[in-house]
Each structure stands twice: as structure tokens, then as C-alpha cells.
Amino acid sequence: MPVSAVLGIDLAEHKFDVALLVAGKTEHKVCRNSIEGFETLKQWLDEQGVELLHACIAATDGNGDELAVYLRRSGHRVSTVHPSIINEFAWSERLHSKMDKTDSFMVARFCQVMKPREWDPPLPEIRSLVDLGRRADSLVNVDDQERTRIRALNGYADSVIQGHIAFLDEGIEKLKFGSK
């Protein structure tokens, strides 16, 4: 018989920690933040006998979208929640810590108690626009850093930094006007 469970996911750049709440027990696992890690998670869930799952991912700016899509395609219900909401919930539960194992448990507990709404994946066109906007923001930030750097170096390596600034400016313009 399929097991109904809640999965809390604390996402980091290279890994994610999960806490599985099932049948009154809590199980933990750490996986790589990659397709291989997603598959490891799926295999682990299968080993736990879990088929019906509500997964909740603590993530910002779409960082959990790939994992969310993977879990949805695997037939699970998925929610994404900003980590600050999870932190506030943790304080209300008097369970706060900065340990990944505890964080994933708090995400699972939040999911279990608050039953957040299901995540709707953005349309591919919207995701592309968001990705372009993020890339443009990143280039502008690096451009600003280089302009600050060139003022601070008093002539040292000016030509190298000026070349990098020109390269960044060209990339920003391409993103603004959609040229290739």
C-alpha cells in the first residue's frame, strides 16, 4: 500500500538536505543538487515505500525549479516557499537552528502544518525572460565592480579592466535588445 508523506527540502548550491516525515518518523538524507542527486532521492523515496508525497522546497529566485519540476514529473505534489517564511515558522515552533538537518525538518514541518499551495511551474517563455533578467542583473553587478576597481587601482591594469568593461557592456546591450 502506498505511503503518504511530507518531504522538506533545504536547498544549497551543490547539495540539498531532505527530511521525510512518514508514519510518525523522520528520516534524513543528503543528495547532490544535480539530476543524479534527484535520481538518488527518487530511489531513496522508493526504498522508503513512498508513493504519495507533498514536497516543500525552501528556495529563492527559482533556485529550486529544476528539482520541483523533477518531483512533479515523478507524480508528487510540490510547493516552494521562501526561506524567510520557514524561518518565521521555525521561531513560532521554537525550533530554530542553522543546521541543514534541522532546516530540512522545519521545511517538512511547515509543509505538514501549513499545507502550502502547490507550485505552478512558469511557462517556458516566462522562465526564459526571468533567466535573461537574472543574467542582465549579474552582468550589471560585475560591470559596477569593475568600474569601482578601475578607480581604486590608480592606473594599474587599466587596459585589462577597460577591456572587460567593454565586453560586459556589449553583453548587457545584447541582452537588452535581444541580439545574438
N, C-alpha and C positions, 0 to 999 in steps of 0.2 A: 504494500500500500504506500502511495507517495506521501512524503513528509512535507508539511507546510513549515516554513522557516522564515526568519528575518536575517539579512546579512548586512552588516555595517562595514563600510569600506573607507579607510583613511588613505587617501591617495598622495603619493610623493612623486618626485620626478622619475626615479628609477625603480621604485617598488610600490606595492600597496599592501597594507595590513588589513585583514578581514577578521571580523568576529561574527560567528554564526550562532544565532540563538535558536535552538531547536529542542523540543521535548524537555524544557526546563534546564537545559545545559548550555554552556557556552564553549565553543571550540574556536581556536585561533589558527590562522595561517598567514604566512608572508609569501607574496609572489612578486615576480619581476613585472614591472609596468611595460609589458610588451605583449604581442599576440601569443608568444609562448607562455607567458605568465597567465594570460586569460585562459588558455587551454589547460594549464595546470590547475587553475581554480575550478574550471568545469569538471575536470576529472576528480578533484577532491570532493566537490559537491555530490557527484555521482556516488563516490565511495561512502559518503555520509547518508546516502539514501534520499537526498533532497531532490525533489522534482518541482514542487511549488514553492516559489521564493519571492519575497519582496526585498530587493536590494536597494540600499540607500548609499549614495556616494557623496562624501564631503569634498566638494571641488569648487574652484573658481574659474571664471572666464572660459568655460567649455573644456577645461583640462581633463575632465572625466568622460568626455563624449565618446571616445573610442571604446572604452570599457562598457559604458552604458549601452551603446549600440550592440556590442558583442553579447551582453547579457540579455537584451531584448530579443535578439535573433535566436537565442537559446531558449526563448519562451518564458522568461522571467519578467516580473513587474519591476520597474526601475524608477527610482526618484533621485534627483540630485538636489543637494541642499548646500547653501553657503556655509563654510566652516564657522563663521561668526554666530550663526543661528544655533549650531550644535554646541558651541562654547557657552552660549547663554542657557541652553537647556541643561548642560552639564552643571553649571552653577546652581540652577534650580533644583537639581537632583543631589546636590552636594557631593558630586563626583567630578573632580577636576584634577587633571594631571597632564603633563606633557610627555606621556609615553605613548608610542604608537599603538600598543596593545590596548591601553585604556581608551585612547581616542577612537579606535575602531569599535570598541564595545559601546561607547557613548553614541556613536552614529547608529549602531544597531538598536540601542535602547530608544533613541529618538524616533526611529522608524517604527518600532513596536508601539510606542505610546502615542505618537502624534499622527501616524499614518499619513505621511506627506503625499501630495498628489503625484500622479505618475508623470514622469518626464516625457515630453514630446520632442523627438529629435527635430532639429531645424531642417528645413528643406535644403538640399544641396546648394542651391543658388545663394541662400541666406548664409550658409556656413562658409561659402567661398568669399562672400563680401566681408564677413566678420574676420576671416583669416587675412584678407588683404588689409583691412583696417589695422589689425594687430601688427602685421608686418610693417606697415607705414609708420605706426607709432614707434616700433622698435628702431627703425632707421632714423627717425627724427631724434630719438633719445641718444643714439650713438653720435649723430651729427652734432648735437648740442655738446656732448662730452668732448668731441674733437675740437670744437671751437673754443671751449674753455681751456683745453690742453694747449692749444697753439698760443693762447695769450700768456699762459704760465711758463712756457719754455723759453721765452725771450730769444727766438730765432733758431734754436736748436731743432733740427729735424723739420723745419717749416715746410720744405718741399714735399716731404713724405706725407705729412699730415694734410697739407693742402690737396694733394692728390687723392687722399682718402675722402676728404670732404667733398671734392668734386664727384667722386664715384658715388658717394651716398646721396648727394643732391640729384644726380642723374636717376638713381633708383627710386627716390621719392617722387620725382616727376613722372616716371613711368607708371608708378602705382596710382598717382593722381589721375592720370589721363588714360589709363588702360592700354598703353602701348607695350609692345613686346620688344 
